[in-house]
Amino acid sequence: MKINLSEIEGANVLSRENQSKIKGQAGEDPSLCGCSCYGSVIGPSYCIEYIACPQVVTCPT
């Protein structure tokens, strides 16, 4: 059964341009990503798609 979204009270139908702007961006915040002192990407699982860390050990000894 198809529902016409324009018939739902309070619903707004987005244009193709507006849809493309939000596609795949829900809930991902690259500011939560970082690097450990061992060169590993830390943060949520999607962080490996946003940043790469240098493979140099910078941990204090």
C-alpha positions as CSV (number, residue, x, y, z in Angstrom):
1,M,0.0,0.0,0.0
2,K,1.5,3.3,-1.1
3,I,1.0,6.4,1.1
4,N,1.0,9.8,-0.4
5,L,3.1,11.9,2.0
6,S,1.5,15.1,0.9
7,E,-1.8,13.9,2.4
8,I,-0.2,13.4,5.9
9,E,-0.9,16.3,8.2
10,G,2.2,18.1,9.2
11,A,4.5,16.3,6.7
12,N,6.6,18.2,4.2
13,V,7.8,16.6,1.0
14,L,11.4,17.5,0.3
15,S,12.7,18.3,-3.2
16,R,15.3,16.1,-4.8
17,E,18.0,18.7,-4.1
18,N,17.1,18.8,-0.4
19,Q,17.1,15.0,-0.1
20,S,20.5,14.8,-1.6
21,K,21.9,17.2,0.9
22,I,20.9,15.0,3.9
23,K,21.5,11.6,2.4
24,G,23.8,9.6,4.6
25,Q,24.5,12.3,7.1
26,A,22.2,11.4,9.9
27,G,23.9,11.1,13.3
28,E,27.6,11.1,12.3
29,D,29.8,13.7,14.0
30,P,33.4,13.7,12.9
31,S,34.3,15.9,15.9
32,L,34.0,12.7,18.1
33,C,36.9,11.1,16.2
34,G,40.6,11.2,17.2
35,C,43.9,9.4,17.3
36,S,45.4,7.4,20.1
37,C,49.1,7.8,21.0
38,Y,49.6,4.4,19.3
39,G,48.3,5.7,16.0
40,S,44.9,4.1,16.1
41,V,41.7,5.8,15.1
42,I,39.4,6.2,18.2
43,G,35.8,7.2,18.5
44,P,32.6,5.7,16.9
45,S,32.9,3.1,14.2
46,Y,32.4,5.5,11.3
47,C,35.5,7.5,12.3
48,I,37.8,5.3,10.1
49,E,35.9,6.8,7.1
50,Y,36.7,10.4,8.2
51,I,40.3,10.4,9.5
52,A,43.6,8.5,9.3
53,C,46.1,8.6,12.0
54,P,49.9,8.6,11.7
55,Q,51.4,5.2,12.5
56,V,53.9,6.7,15.0
57,V,54.0,5.9,18.7
58,T,53.8,9.2,20.6
59,C,52.9,7.8,24.0
60,P,54.8,9.1,27.0
61,T,57.3,6.6,28.3
